[in-house]
Amino acid sequence: MSRLSRLIPSTQSTSDKKLANSIKNLTGFTPNNIALYKLAFRHSSIAKELKNGVKDSNERLEYLGDAIIGAVVSDYLFKKYPFQDEGFLSKIRSKLVSRANHNKLALKLGLDSFVQVHESVTKGKSSIIGDAFEALIGAIYLDKGFATTYK
């Protein structure tokens, strides 16, 4: 029995095991809660409504991931440029934490192959993939905590 198979409960489906393996290859760690990562890649076009208009989609994780990315980049820039003012730091952060950069990074990471969307939605639409990147960061934060997410 491999180390990975011991870490993933046997009750997981083959697709869950494949996703967990892919996440491990991408991040270097084995997910604890695979449901978070599945949710990170579920676009609202295929999500079911849970309660009061809230859907079982990646939108809430995207919101959280965007905030975490902003915090991590802000911390990094604050330490890297100790003698720069707030205006400089904000300008650099806004260039780094942009939709365009998230979209490019998501494509480089191959996240487009994980995203689940309704057939009527263009999967290649870059903002969908960038949103999935932010949602993935949110999932990592909830699953592994801030220190792992920061890395």
Secondary structure as a PSIPRED ss2 file (coil, helix, strand):
# PSIPRED VFORMAT (PSIPRED V4.0)

   1 M C   1.000  0.000  0.000
   2 S C   1.000  0.000  0.000
   3 R H   0.000  1.000  0.000
   4 L H   0.000  1.000  0.000
   5 S H   0.000  1.000  0.000
   6 R H   0.000  1.000  0.000
   7 L H   0.000  1.000  0.000
   8 I C   1.000  0.000  0.000
   9 P C   1.000  0.000  0.000
  10 S C   1.000  0.000  0.000
  11 T C   1.000  0.000  0.000
  12 Q C   1.000  0.000  0.000
  13 S C   1.000  0.000  0.000
  14 T H   0.000  1.000  0.000
  15 S H   0.000  1.000  0.000
  16 D H   0.000  1.000  0.000
  17 K H   0.000  1.000  0.000
  18 K H   0.000  1.000  0.000
  19 L H   0.000  1.000  0.000
  20 A H   0.000  1.000  0.000
  21 N H   0.000  1.000  0.000
  22 S H   0.000  1.000  0.000
  23 I H   0.000  1.000  0.000
  24 K H   0.000  1.000  0.000
  25 N H   0.000  1.000  0.000
  26 L H   0.000  1.000  0.000
  27 T H   0.000  1.000  0.000
  28 G C   1.000  0.000  0.000
  29 F C   1.000  0.000  0.000
  30 T C   1.000  0.000  0.000
  31 P C   1.000  0.000  0.000
  32 N C   1.000  0.000  0.000
  33 N C   1.000  0.000  0.000
  34 I H   0.000  1.000  0.000
  35 A H   0.000  1.000  0.000
  36 L H   0.000  1.000  0.000
  37 Y H   0.000  1.000  0.000
  38 K H   0.000  1.000  0.000
  39 L H   0.000  1.000  0.000
  40 A H   0.000  1.000  0.000
  41 F C   1.000  0.000  0.000
  42 R E   0.000  0.000  1.000
  43 H C   1.000  0.000  0.000
  44 S H   0.000  1.000  0.000
  45 S H   0.000  1.000  0.000
  46 I H   0.000  1.000  0.000
  47 A C   1.000  0.000  0.000
  48 K C   1.000  0.000  0.000
  49 E E   0.000  0.000  1.000
  50 L E   0.000  0.000  1.000
  51 K E   0.000  0.000  1.000
  52 N C   1.000  0.000  0.000
  53 G C   1.000  0.000  0.000
  54 V E   0.000  0.000  1.000
  55 K E   0.000  0.000  1.000
  56 D C   1.000  0.000  0.000
  57 S C   1.000  0.000  0.000
  58 N C   1.000  0.000  0.000
  59 E H   0.000  1.000  0.000
  60 R H   0.000  1.000  0.000
  61 L H   0.000  1.000  0.000
  62 E H   0.000  1.000  0.000
  63 Y H   0.000  1.000  0.000
  64 L H   0.000  1.000  0.000
  65 G H   0.000  1.000  0.000
  66 D H   0.000  1.000  0.000
  67 A H   0.000  1.000  0.000
  68 I H   0.000  1.000  0.000
  69 I H   0.000  1.000  0.000
  70 G H   0.000  1.000  0.000
  71 A H   0.000  1.000  0.000
  72 V H   0.000  1.000  0.000
  73 V H   0.000  1.000  0.000
  74 S H   0.000  1.000  0.000
  75 D H   0.000  1.000  0.000
  76 Y H   0.000  1.000  0.000
  77 L H   0.000  1.000  0.000
  78 F H   0.000  1.000  0.000
  79 K H   0.000  1.000  0.000
  80 K H   0.000  1.000  0.000
  81 Y C   1.000  0.000  0.000
  82 P C   1.000  0.000  0.000
  83 F C   1.000  0.000  0.000
  84 Q C   1.000  0.000  0.000
  85 D C   1.000  0.000  0.000
  86 E H   0.000  1.000  0.000
  87 G H   0.000  1.000  0.000
  88 F H   0.000  1.000  0.000
  89 L H   0.000  1.000  0.000
  90 S H   0.000  1.000  0.000
  91 K H   0.000  1.000  0.000
  92 I H   0.000  1.000  0.000
  93 R H   0.000  1.000  0.000
  94 S H   0.000  1.000  0.000
  95 K H   0.000  1.000  0.000
  96 L H   0.000  1.000  0.000
  97 V C   1.000  0.000  0.000
  98 S C   1.000  0.000  0.000
  99 R H   0.000  1.000  0.000
 100 A H   0.000  1.000  0.000
 101 N H   0.000  1.000  0.000
 102 H H   0.000  1.000  0.000
 103 N H   0.000  1.000  0.000
 104 K H   0.000  1.000  0.000
 105 L H   0.000  1.000  0.000
 106 A H   0.000  1.000  0.000
 107 L H   0.000  1.000  0.000
 108 K H   0.000  1.000  0.000
 109 L H   0.000  1.000  0.000
 110 G C   1.000  0.000  0.000
 111 L H   0.000  1.000  0.000
 112 D H   0.000  1.000  0.000
 113 S H   0.000  1.000  0.000
 114 F C   1.000  0.000  0.000
 115 V C   1.000  0.000  0.000
 116 Q E   0.000  0.000  1.000
 117 V C   1.000  0.000  0.000
 118 H C   1.000  0.000  0.000
 119 E C   1.000  0.000  0.000
 120 S C   1.000  0.000  0.000
 121 V C   1.000  0.000  0.000
 122 T C   1.000  0.000  0.000
 123 K C   1.000  0.000  0.000
 124 G C   1.000  0.000  0.000
 125 K C   1.000  0.000  0.000
 126 S H   0.000  1.000  0.000
 127 S H   0.000  1.000  0.000
 128 I H   0.000  1.000  0.000
 129 I H   0.000  1.000  0.000
 130 G H   0.000  1.000  0.000
 131 D H   0.000  1.000  0.000
 132 A H   0.000  1.000  0.000
 133 F H   0.000  1.000  0.000
 134 E H   0.000  1.000  0.000
 135 A H   0.000  1.000  0.000
 136 L H   0.000  1.000  0.000
 137 I H   0.000  1.000  0.000
 138 G H   0.000  1.000  0.000
 139 A H   0.000  1.000  0.000
 140 I H   0.000  1.000  0.000
 141 Y H   0.000  1.000  0.000
 142 L H   0.000  1.000  0.000
 143 D H   0.000  1.000  0.000
 144 K H   0.000  1.000  0.000
 145 G C   1.000  0.000  0.000
 146 F H   0.000  1.000  0.000
 147 A H   0.000  1.000  0.000
 148 T H   0.000  1.000  0.000
 149 T H   0.000  1.000  0.000
 150 Y H   0.000  1.000  0.000
 151 K C   1.000  0.000  0.000
